[in-house]
Amino acid sequence: MTNLELALCTGGMILGTFLPRVLPMTLLAGRPLPDAARIWLGFVPAAILASLVAPEIFLVDGRLSLGLDNTFLLAAFPAVLAAWKTKSLFATLAVGMGAVALLRWGAA
């Protein structure tokens, strides 16, 4: 790869990541969003978190695994219960990690 190609590739990557972040901020700055858009945008963090966590819970070696041999799926149940009861991210993580540790220890 030549220096020109490297510079063009880097510039393209910069534009590809910079523009989608900056354009909405500059175009919408100082303008109120419609209520429907604000409600919809309120669900974005939960959707992103779910898209990151779901494959780790439901997939084993790239395949759907809903059986009792899926440690992360089994550990998700007490973690979800802890999240529901405590509304605490720390408690949810602690319960989930503890459940994984106990399941792995019990399987050994």
N, C-alpha and C positions, 0 to 999 in steps of 0.2 A: 504494500500500500504506500503510495507516494504521500509526500507532505500535503499536497493540495487535496488529495482524496481524504486524508485524515482530517484536514481542516474543514472540508465540506461536510463530512460525516458528523463531526463534532458540532458544527454550526446547525445542522439539521436537527440533531438531538436536543440542542439548546432551545431552538424554536419550538420543537415538538413538546417540550415539557413546560416551557415558559409561557407561551401564548395561551394555552387553555387555563392557566391559573390567573394570568394578569388581565386578559380581556374581560371576563365577567366582572372583576373588581372595578375596572376602569369604566365599563359601560353602565354598570348599575350603581356606581357611587353616588350617593345623595338622592337616590330615587327609592321610594318605598316599594317593597315587594307586595304583590297581591297575597291575600291570606292563604289561598290555596297553595301558592308556591312556598310560602314559609312553612306551612304544615308539611308539605311534601319534603322539603329540605330537612325538616326535623327528623325524618326517618333515615336519612343518609348514613349517619354514624352507626346505627344499629345494623343496617344492611351491609355495610363494609365489614363490621366485626363478624357478622354471620357468614359472610363469604370467605373470610379468613379461617374461621374456626370449623365450619361444617366439614370441609374435606379431611381435616385432621381427625374428626370424630367418626365419620362414616366410611372412610376409605382406608383399606389396609392393602399395601402393595399395589395401589392404583385401582383396586376393585372394591365395589360396594360390599361392606361386611356388617350385617345386622345381627350376627350371632353372639353367643356368650363368650366367644374367644376374642372379641374385640374389647381390649382393656379400656381404651379411651371412651368408647360408647357406654360401657358399664360405669365408668367414673363420672360421666356427664350427668347421670341421674342425681346423685347426691349434690353435685355442684349446682345444678339447676334448682334443686330444692333449697339449697343454701342461699342462692341468689334471690329466690322468691321470698324467703322468710326474712333475710337480713337486709336486703337491698344494698349490700356492701360488696364492692369489687374485691377487696382484700379477703373477706371471708369466703367468697366464691372461689377465688384462686387457691386459698389454703385448703379448702375442702376438696376441690378437684385434684390438687397435687397429692394430698394425703390419700385420697381414694386410689389414685394411680399407683402410689407407692405400696399401699396395702395389697392391691390386686397383684402387683408384680412380686411382692414378697410372698404372698400366698401361693403363687404359681411356681415359685422356685423350689 
